[in-house]
Amino acid sequence: MKLEDLKTLSFNRDLALEDSKISFGETINVHSSPEITMQYGFVFYNSMNVNLNDDSKIDSTFQSTNYKGFYGVVNQMLFTNNEGKPCVLFNYANEKQYGLFIWYKDHGRFYLLVINSDNPFNSQKLIRIFNLS
């Protein structure tokens, strides 16, 4: 991922993602949760859109100089590039899971940290444990 600035990362809510398809890609975690489908050769360049379907809910967002993220209940989440092309799809099947999603930038690289749980949890406490400064 070549995102220059976390400000270009946007969270879009209440979208209809049922028809979102990744044409040529691979699915990992098949028959598990979440199934993750990735487009072969995807590139985000300078922006990324995080799209959540209408069965997902963001409870809180947070941002610092080197990380940005949200905590909430996720059913489907699709990452698209600046051209709107689907790149990565997280599908939690017919269930909803609590999740903490953190995009972290360190030494010019980006990392996505994902914590999932069947039960609610204290997201701020986990962020402090990660010590992302």
LUMMITI-689146 format. One record per residue (C-alpha): residue number from 1; residue in three letters; x, y, z. Coordinates in nm, 4 decimals. Each point is the difference from the previous one (the first is absolute). Example, Ala and Ser with C-alpha at 12.3 -4.5 7.8 and 13.67 -1.06 7.14 Angstrom:
# LUMMITI-689146
+------+------+----------+----------+----------+
! resi ! resn !     east !    north !       up !
+------+------+----------+----------+----------+
!    1 !  ALA !   1.2300 !  -0.4500 !   0.7800 !
!    2 !  SER !   0.1370 !   0.3440 !  -0.0660 !
+------+------+----------+----------+----------+
# end
This chain:
# LUMMITI-689146
+------+------+----------+----------+----------+
! resi ! resn !     east !    north !       up !
+------+------+----------+----------+----------+
!    1 !  MET !   0.0000 !   0.0000 !   0.0000 !
!    2 !  LYS !   0.1370 !   0.3392 !  -0.0906 !
!    3 !  LEU !  -0.2236 !   0.2278 !   0.2024 !
!    4 !  GLU !   0.1953 !   0.3151 !   0.0736 !
!    5 !  ASP !  -0.2291 !   0.1344 !   0.2663 !
!    6 !  LEU !  -0.2576 !  -0.1557 !   0.2300 !
!    7 !  LYS !  -0.2344 !   0.2881 !  -0.0878 !
!    8 !  THR !  -0.0691 !  -0.1699 !  -0.3345 !
!    9 !  LEU !  -0.1507 !  -0.3006 !   0.1797 !
!   10 !  SER !  -0.3779 !   0.0404 !   0.0089 !
!   11 !  PHE !  -0.2738 !  -0.2008 !   0.1733 !
!   12 !  ASN !  -0.3296 !  -0.0267 !  -0.1908 !
!   13 !  ARG !  -0.3025 !  -0.1438 !   0.1783 !
!   14 !  ASP !  -0.3359 !  -0.1547 !  -0.0857 !
!   15 !  LEU !   0.0859 !  -0.1092 !  -0.3543 !
!   16 !  ALA !  -0.1542 !  -0.2846 !  -0.1982 !
!   17 !  LEU !   0.2958 !  -0.2337 !  -0.0581 !
!   18 !  GLU !  -0.1927 !  -0.3122 !  -0.1080 !
!   19 !  ASP !   0.0925 !   0.0524 !  -0.3653 !
!   20 !  SER !   0.3654 !   0.0826 !   0.0669 !
!   21 !  LYS !   0.2100 !  -0.2563 !  -0.1785 !
!   22 !  ILE !   0.3713 !  -0.0543 !  -0.0300 !
!   23 !  SER !   0.0566 !  -0.1339 !  -0.3505 !
!   24 !  PHE !   0.3420 !  -0.1603 !   0.0188 !
!   25 !  GLY !   0.1190 !  -0.0788 !   0.3469 !
!   26 !  GLU !   0.0421 !  -0.2486 !   0.2759 !
!   27 !  THR !  -0.2041 !  -0.0715 !   0.3114 !
!   28 !  ILE !   0.1675 !  -0.0909 !   0.3277 !
!   29 !  ASN !  -0.1700 !  -0.1289 !   0.3153 !
!   30 !  VAL !  -0.2514 !  -0.1884 !  -0.2152 !
!   31 !  HIS !  -0.2855 !  -0.1366 !   0.2125 !
!   32 !  SER !   0.1203 !   0.2092 !   0.2927 !
!   33 !  SER !  -0.0681 !   0.3495 !   0.1224 !
!   34 !  PRO !   0.0890 !   0.2315 !  -0.1483 !
!   35 !  GLU !   0.0523 !  -0.1264 !  -0.3515 !
!   36 !  ILE !   0.2408 !   0.2452 !  -0.1617 !
!   37 !  THR !   0.0107 !   0.0365 !  -0.3782 !
!   38 !  MET !   0.2852 !   0.1966 !  -0.1577 !
!   39 !  GLN !   0.0302 !   0.1227 !  -0.3573 !
!   40 !  TYR !   0.3197 !  -0.1207 !  -0.1676 !
!   41 !  GLY !   0.2504 !   0.2870 !  -0.0314 !
!   42 !  PHE !  -0.2089 !   0.2617 !   0.1817 !
!   43 !  VAL !   0.1577 !   0.3389 !   0.0724 !
!   44 !  PHE !  -0.1410 !   0.2853 !   0.2070 !
!   45 !  TYR !   0.2477 !   0.2703 !  -0.1074 !
!   46 !  ASN !  -0.0974 !   0.3156 !   0.1895 !
!   47 !  SER !  -0.3427 !  -0.0753 !   0.1438 !
!   48 !  MET !  -0.2119 !  -0.2784 !   0.1414 !
!   49 !  ASN !  -0.3728 !  -0.0167 !   0.0604 !
!   50 !  VAL !  -0.1283 !  -0.2311 !   0.2728 !
!   51 !  ASN !  -0.3614 !  -0.0806 !  -0.0839 !
!   52 !  LEU !  -0.2342 !  -0.1653 !   0.2503 !
!   53 !  ASN !  -0.3342 !  -0.1527 !  -0.0854 !
!   54 !  ASP !  -0.3260 !   0.1068 !   0.1631 !
!   55 !  ASP !   0.0170 !  -0.2928 !   0.2472 !
!   56 !  SER !   0.3265 !   0.1382 !   0.1421 !
!   57 !  LYS !   0.0300 !   0.2772 !   0.2565 !
!   58 !  ILE !   0.2909 !   0.2210 !   0.1047 !
!   59 !  ASP !  -0.0219 !   0.0720 !   0.3734 !
!   60 !  SER !   0.3109 !   0.2179 !   0.0225 !
!   61 !  THR !   0.2814 !   0.1340 !  -0.2153 !
!   62 !  PHE !   0.3444 !   0.1138 !   0.1075 !
!   63 !  GLN !   0.3072 !   0.1548 !  -0.1558 !
!   64 !  SER !   0.3546 !   0.0926 !   0.0915 !
!   65 !  THR !   0.2985 !   0.1120 !  -0.2053 !
!   66 !  ASN !   0.0908 !  -0.3585 !  -0.0925 !
!   67 !  TYR !  -0.3252 !  -0.1964 !   0.0249 !
!   68 !  LYS !  -0.3678 !   0.0264 !  -0.0816 !
!   69 !  GLY !  -0.2834 !  -0.2423 !   0.0542 !
!   70 !  PHE !  -0.3372 !  -0.0946 !   0.1354 !
!   71 !  TYR !  -0.1760 !  -0.2343 !   0.2385 !
!   72 !  GLY !  -0.3392 !  -0.1468 !  -0.0780 !
!   73 !  VAL !  -0.2044 !  -0.2914 !  -0.1241 !
!   74 !  VAL !   0.0938 !  -0.1197 !  -0.3479 !
!   75 !  ASN !  -0.1947 !  -0.2195 !  -0.2398 !
!   76 !  GLN !   0.1641 !   0.0919 !  -0.3336 !
!   77 !  MET !   0.2878 !   0.2369 !  -0.0688 !
!   78 !  LEU !   0.1448 !   0.0854 !  -0.3422 !
!   79 !  PHE !   0.3227 !   0.1910 !  -0.0681 !
!   80 !  THR !   0.0007 !   0.1927 !  -0.3277 !
!   81 !  ASN !   0.2762 !   0.2066 !  -0.1592 !
!   82 !  ASN !  -0.0153 !   0.3613 !  -0.1202 !
!   83 !  GLU !  -0.1696 !  -0.1196 !  -0.3213 !
!   84 !  GLY !  -0.2722 !  -0.1786 !   0.1977 !
!   85 !  LYS !   0.1203 !  -0.3446 !  -0.1057 !
!   86 !  PRO !  -0.0580 !  -0.2791 !   0.2556 !
!   87 !  CYS !   0.3289 !  -0.1272 !   0.1452 !
!   88 !  VAL !  -0.0713 !  -0.1894 !   0.3239 !
!   89 !  LEU !  -0.3300 !  -0.1342 !   0.1358 !
!   90 !  PHE !  -0.0513 !  -0.1159 !   0.3591 !
!   91 !  ASN !  -0.3129 !  -0.2135 !   0.0269 !
!   92 !  TYR !  -0.1156 !  -0.1051 !   0.3442 !
!   93 !  ALA !  -0.2696 !  -0.2205 !  -0.1581 !
!   94 !  ASN !  -0.3389 !   0.0348 !   0.1672 !
!   95 !  GLU !   0.1452 !   0.0919 !   0.3355 !
!   96 !  LYS !   0.1124 !   0.3282 !   0.1422 !
!   97 !  GLN !   0.3189 !   0.0271 !   0.2000 !
!   98 !  TYR !   0.1430 !   0.2750 !   0.2146 !
!   99 !  GLY !   0.3194 !   0.1248 !  -0.1517 !
!  100 !  LEU !   0.2840 !   0.2418 !   0.0558 !
!  101 !  PHE !   0.1617 !   0.1086 !  -0.3285 !
!  102 !  ILE !   0.3176 !   0.2067 !   0.0145 !
!  103 !  TRP !   0.1964 !   0.1298 !  -0.2983 !
!  104 !  TYR !   0.3490 !   0.0620 !   0.1335 !
!  105 !  LYS !   0.2822 !   0.1809 !  -0.1797 !
!  106 !  ASP !   0.3592 !  -0.0588 !   0.1094 !
!  107 !  HIS !   0.3241 !   0.0682 !  -0.1888 !
!  108 !  GLY !  -0.1862 !   0.0645 !  -0.3264 !
!  109 !  ARG !  -0.1996 !  -0.3254 !   0.0132 !
!  110 !  PHE !  -0.3633 !  -0.0656 !   0.0804 !
!  111 !  TYR !  -0.1384 !  -0.2812 !   0.2105 !
!  112 !  LEU !  -0.3573 !  -0.1017 !   0.0674 !
!  113 !  LEU !  -0.0616 !  -0.1322 !   0.3505 !
!  114 !  VAL !  -0.3281 !  -0.1904 !   0.0427 !
!  115 !  ILE !  -0.1432 !  -0.1277 !   0.3286 !
!  116 !  ASN !  -0.3313 !  -0.1891 !  -0.0184 !
!  117 !  SER !  -0.2230 !  -0.1238 !   0.2792 !
!  118 !  ASP !  -0.3477 !  -0.1444 !   0.0436 !
!  119 !  ASN !  -0.0407 !   0.2284 !   0.3029 !
!  120 !  PRO !   0.0475 !   0.3754 !   0.0523 !
!  121 !  PHE !   0.3390 !   0.1097 !   0.1358 !
!  122 !  ASN !   0.1867 !   0.3122 !   0.1113 !
!  123 !  SER !   0.1629 !   0.1247 !  -0.3207 !
!  124 !  GLN !   0.1868 !   0.2891 !   0.1663 !
!  125 !  LYS !   0.1721 !  -0.2411 !   0.2373 !
!  126 !  LEU !   0.1253 !  -0.2090 !  -0.2933 !
!  127 !  ILE !   0.1270 !   0.3076 !  -0.1820 !
!  128 !  ARG !   0.2051 !   0.0917 !   0.3080 !
!  129 !  ILE !   0.1370 !  -0.3555 !   0.0211 !
!  130 !  PHE !   0.1208 !   0.0186 !  -0.3624 !
!  131 !  ASN !   0.1980 !   0.3149 !   0.0857 !
!  132 !  LEU !  -0.0169 !   0.1336 !  -0.3568 !
!  133 !  SER !   0.2072 !   0.3113 !   0.0547 !
+------+------+----------+----------+----------+
# end
